[in-house]
Amino acid sequence: MKIFLKYCLPAIISFILVSCKNTEKAVTGDEPEVKSTYTMNELASGEAKIIGKIISIDDTRESEGPCAKAACQAKIIIQNLEKKGSLFQLNNIKDTIPVSFAFTLAPTTADLFPGMKTIYPGLKINDRFEAKIESRLAMNEQGVSYIIYHYRPLKKQVRYFKTEK
């Protein structure tokens, strides 16, 4: 019993005191701001990363907003489906599909998007581009609609032909 009182009881009391220590951290308003590290490689489940080509541009305008000033609707063909989320829907990759460009097909300007820091150069017919495309269920013929939020144009391909002398 003397051994228990001499060695074990102090060890048990020390253990209890140490384990009851307050482990909560003080929360202050000086937390560092988390900066966005968005890249084209990050995909949500309903998104895909594609290489596409503008086939035609629909000049129909909306009644207000940026799409009242510039075209937002186009038909594209997906030349390469590089990566897709688990819920991205595409019936046939060979089909021409109608898409909506959230930031218009025109170059972004302060007039169209006041305060916007990201700059998109705009796209024209036959331009190739890399984009994140989102599929959404819709009440249309295809049952799905497509929206492009982020894109970057690809350089035009230059073809060289050999000339015979």
Stockholm file with secondary structure:
# STOCKHOLM 1.0

chainA/1-165         MKIFLKYCLPAIISFILVSCKNTEKAVTGDEPEVKSTYTMNELASGEAKIIGKIISIDDTRESEGPCAKAACQAKIIIQNLEKKGSLFQLNNIKDTIPVSFAFTLAPTTADLFPGMKTIYPGLKINDRFEAKIESRLAMNEQGVSYIIYHYRPLKKQVRYFKTEK
#=GR chainA/1-165 SS CHHIIIIIHHHHHHHHHHHTSCCCCCCCSCCCCCCCCCCTTCCCTTEEEEEEEEEEEECCCCSSSHHHHSCCEEEEEEEEEEEECTTCCCSCTTSEEEEEETTCSSCCCTTTSTTCCCCCCCCCTTCEEEEEEEEEECSSSSSEEEEEEEEEECCCCCCCCCCCC
#=GC SS_cons         CHHIIIIIHHHHHHHHHHHTSCCCCCCCSCCCCCCCCCCTTCCCTTEEEEEEEEEEEECCCCSSSHHHHSCCEEEEEEEEEEEECTTCCCSCTTSEEEEEETTCSSCCCTTTSTTCCCCCCCCCTTCEEEEEEEEEECSSSSSEEEEEEEEEECCCCCCCCCCCC
//
